[in-house]
Amino acid sequence: MSTKNIVQLTLANNRLDRQCYHSLSKFLEKKSPLKILELDENPIDDVGCAQRFSEAVIAHPSLEKLMVDNCGLGNNTQILSAIASTMNG
């Protein structure tokens, strides 16, 4: 299956782990035409993973909407700091 034409990807409530977020970051780094990414209900609990994912999201040229409800981002100050550090550039 080709991923070059995916414009919307819904992965909500799929128990994504660190490896899944790593793979998703690699996918985003390929600059696909993705516009909407839904990740609701998939906790991000690894600082390094959160930072790399954040960098990939920020650098993505066409992503317009990222949904991360109930991913635990507001519960972990280390994760929030890692994400914030990618935005100070």
Phi, psi and omega in degrees: 000131178277140179256002186287347181248009181286123178249342177221133180227120180248116179235023183300140174056047181243011179056045179297137178250187183302318180295322178296316178294326176297313179296321179295321176298316178299320178299314180295326180293344178280359176059046176295168178279018182305132179246328184230128178230118181250118182236015182314144175068025176237093184305136173253108186236012178245124186298311180298320178296316180298319181294313180296318179298317179299316178299318180294320179295313182298321183280347184292128187284338186238356182294121183253332185218126177237121181251119182226036177299139177056039175259005176078013184295327180280354183262354187228107183293331177293319178294315179299320179295320178296317179294315180299323181295333178282343182269352182266056183231000000 
